[in-house]
Amino acid sequence: MSFAFNGAAQTFVVPTGVTSLAIEIWGGGGFLGGAGGCASGTLLVTPGAVSAVDFGGGGKASTIGNAAGGFGGGGNGTPEGPG
């Protein structure tokens, strides 16, 4: 199963008979650089449990002032000034 960014929190219900999930998570890169990270592992779960699934959104571009971080807790950025 895959989830995609939609700008809002999503939910996942653990199917009957499932007691563990193999999870792979990729972080988004910055607008002008900075690669996103990756993590993977196995999560023990209870069938029928409801979990929140939140995805961060990409930051906003800005050439003046601070650039707003994306949905889900992305950090604010500052524009690169003249060299």
C-alpha positions as CSV (number, residue, x, y, z in Angstrom):
1,M,0.0,0.0,0.0
2,S,1.2,3.5,-0.8
3,F,0.2,6.9,0.4
4,A,0.7,10.2,-1.4
5,F,0.9,13.8,-0.1
6,N,-2.5,15.5,-0.2
7,G,-2.0,18.4,2.2
8,A,-4.0,16.8,5.0
9,A,-3.7,14.1,7.6
10,Q,-4.8,10.6,6.4
11,T,-5.7,7.4,8.3
12,F,-4.7,3.8,8.0
13,V,-6.7,0.9,9.5
14,V,-4.5,-2.2,10.1
15,P,-6.2,-5.1,8.2
16,T,-7.4,-8.3,10.0
17,G,-4.6,-10.8,10.5
18,V,-1.8,-8.3,10.1
19,T,0.6,-8.0,13.0
20,S,3.6,-6.2,11.5
21,L,4.2,-3.7,8.7
22,A,7.3,-3.3,6.6
23,I,7.6,0.5,6.3
24,E,9.8,2.7,4.0
25,I,9.6,6.4,4.5
26,W,11.2,9.1,2.2
27,G,11.7,12.7,3.2
28,G,11.2,15.5,0.7
29,G,14.2,17.5,-0.4
30,G,14.5,21.3,0.0
31,F,13.3,23.7,-2.7
32,L,16.8,24.7,-3.8
33,G,18.8,21.8,-2.5
34,G,19.2,19.5,0.4
35,A,18.2,15.9,-0.3
36,G,15.5,14.2,1.7
37,G,16.4,11.3,4.0
38,C,15.1,7.7,4.0
39,A,14.2,5.3,6.8
40,S,12.8,1.8,6.8
41,G,12.0,-0.9,9.3
42,T,9.3,-3.2,10.7
43,L,6.5,-1.9,12.9
44,L,4.5,-4.2,15.2
45,V,0.8,-3.4,14.9
46,T,-2.6,-4.7,16.2
47,P,-5.2,-5.7,13.7
48,G,-8.0,-3.1,13.5
49,A,-5.9,-0.3,15.0
50,V,-6.3,3.1,13.4
51,S,-3.1,5.2,12.8
52,A,-2.7,8.7,11.6
53,V,-0.5,9.1,8.5
54,D,1.0,12.6,8.0
55,F,3.1,13.7,5.1
56,G,5.2,16.8,5.0
57,G,4.8,19.1,2.1
58,G,7.6,21.0,0.2
59,G,8.6,24.4,1.4
60,K,7.5,27.5,-0.5
61,A,9.9,29.4,-2.8
62,S,10.8,33.0,-1.9
63,T,13.3,35.5,-3.2
64,I,12.6,38.0,-0.3
65,G,12.0,37.3,3.3
66,N,11.5,33.9,4.9
67,A,10.1,31.1,2.8
68,A,7.3,29.3,4.6
69,G,7.8,25.6,5.5
70,G,5.5,23.0,4.0
71,F,2.5,21.2,5.5
72,G,3.3,18.8,8.4
73,G,6.1,20.7,10.1
74,G,8.6,21.6,7.4
75,G,11.0,24.3,8.5
76,N,11.0,27.8,7.2
77,G,13.9,28.8,5.0
78,T,15.6,32.0,4.2
79,P,16.5,33.0,0.7
80,E,20.1,32.9,-0.5
81,G,21.4,36.5,-0.6
82,P,23.9,37.9,-3.1
83,G,27.3,36.3,-2.9
